[in-house]
Amino acid sequence: MLERFGFPSHVVQFFDSYLMQRTTRYSWNGILSEIFGFDVGVGQGSALFPILSALYLAPLLWHFDKEMLGATLMSYVDDGTIIVQSSTWKKNLLLLKEAYHVVFEITQAMGLVLEHDKSEVYHFSRKSNDHNPAVDLGYAPYTGDTPLTPKPFWRYLSFYFDQQLRFTEHTKRYSTKAFTSVMALLALGNSVRGLTPKTSGYSIGPALFLSLPMVRGCGTTKAFLIRRPCPI
């Protein structure tokens, strides 16, 4: 594949050496397994993992653009996103089903597997309280009487969007977290001398939401295991 992409011979030889004749072993409770061959895939912790994944998926994106009009395919490693748009929901659902079928055919030809049960769908519209129809992907489990139901909010890169691409849900979620943290800080404000009987009864709840840096003196990553407050 790298040769067909036009990479120099020394680059092709490097990856050939990097990916072939690899070995690995497993460790469990201090017991090491025997060494065995591992010539399939790329180590997920490797710095070359996203680069090789992009190179491998490039033909998929190219063939999709060539075969499917009216749809866009984006991908990051093993997460793909199909985007379609039209004037009606009916056209949109048909385009989405057709685009998903094209992706399935290409991935099958490349020896890849689509996990249909991990699929998600989101609809966006300028109209407030617009229809949010389910989609029949044509592949189990999302067919016929069990179509894929869209979620009310889209989470992308820790941002939340509603059907009109507004930040209402995002601000609601993170403002709640902020207020919870503030209340927890107020309750633990005098944690050097411990909690007073008045505050100890209601400060445990907010303390559950504290992250590790807030309780670094406790030496534990689970705040709900704290028996007494630690100095902040």
URCORLIN-V552524 format. One record per residue. N is the residue number from 1. SS is DSSP state (alpha for helix, beta for strand, coil for the rest). Layout:
BEGIN
N|SS, N|SS
END
This chain:
BEGIN
1|coil, 2|coil, 3|coil, 4|coil, 5|coil, 6|coil, 7|coil, 8|coil, 9|alpha, 10|alpha, 11|alpha, 12|alpha, 13|alpha, 14|alpha, 15|alpha, 16|alpha, 17|alpha, 18|alpha, 19|alpha, 20|coil, 21|coil, 22|coil, 23|beta, 24|beta, 25|coil, 26|coil, 27|beta, 28|beta, 29|coil, 30|coil, 31|beta, 32|beta, 33|coil, 34|coil, 35|coil, 36|beta, 37|beta, 38|coil, 39|coil, 40|coil, 41|coil, 42|coil, 43|coil, 44|coil, 45|coil, 46|coil, 47|coil, 48|coil, 49|alpha, 50|alpha, 51|alpha, 52|alpha, 53|alpha, 54|alpha, 55|alpha, 56|alpha, 57|alpha, 58|alpha, 59|alpha, 60|alpha, 61|alpha, 62|alpha, 63|alpha, 64|alpha, 65|alpha, 66|alpha, 67|alpha, 68|coil, 69|coil, 70|coil, 71|beta, 72|beta, 73|beta, 74|beta, 75|beta, 76|beta, 77|coil, 78|coil, 79|beta, 80|beta, 81|beta, 82|beta, 83|beta, 84|beta, 85|coil, 86|coil, 87|coil, 88|coil, 89|alpha, 90|alpha, 91|alpha, 92|alpha, 93|alpha, 94|alpha, 95|alpha, 96|alpha, 97|alpha, 98|alpha, 99|alpha, 100|alpha, 101|alpha, 102|alpha, 103|alpha, 104|alpha, 105|alpha, 106|alpha, 107|alpha, 108|alpha, 109|alpha, 110|coil, 111|coil, 112|coil, 113|coil, 114|coil, 115|coil, 116|alpha, 117|alpha, 118|alpha, 119|coil, 120|coil, 121|coil, 122|coil, 123|coil, 124|coil, 125|coil, 126|coil, 127|coil, 128|coil, 129|coil, 130|coil, 131|coil, 132|coil, 133|coil, 134|coil, 135|beta, 136|coil, 137|coil, 138|coil, 139|beta, 140|coil, 141|coil, 142|beta, 143|coil, 144|coil, 145|coil, 146|coil, 147|coil, 148|beta, 149|coil, 150|coil, 151|coil, 152|coil, 153|coil, 154|beta, 155|beta, 156|beta, 157|coil, 158|coil, 159|beta, 160|beta, 161|beta, 162|coil, 163|coil, 164|coil, 165|coil, 166|coil, 167|coil, 168|alpha, 169|alpha, 170|alpha, 171|alpha, 172|alpha, 173|alpha, 174|alpha, 175|alpha, 176|alpha, 177|alpha, 178|alpha, 179|alpha, 180|alpha, 181|alpha, 182|alpha, 183|alpha, 184|alpha, 185|alpha, 186|alpha, 187|alpha, 188|coil, 189|coil, 190|coil, 191|coil, 192|coil, 193|coil, 194|coil, 195|coil, 196|coil, 197|alpha, 198|alpha, 199|alpha, 200|alpha, 201|coil, 202|coil, 203|alpha, 204|alpha, 205|alpha, 206|alpha, 207|alpha, 208|coil, 209|coil, 210|coil, 211|coil, 212|alpha, 213|alpha, 214|alpha, 215|alpha, 216|alpha, 217|alpha, 218|alpha, 219|coil, 220|coil, 221|coil, 222|coil, 223|alpha, 224|alpha, 225|alpha, 226|coil, 227|coil, 228|coil, 229|coil, 230|coil, 231|coil, 232|coil
END
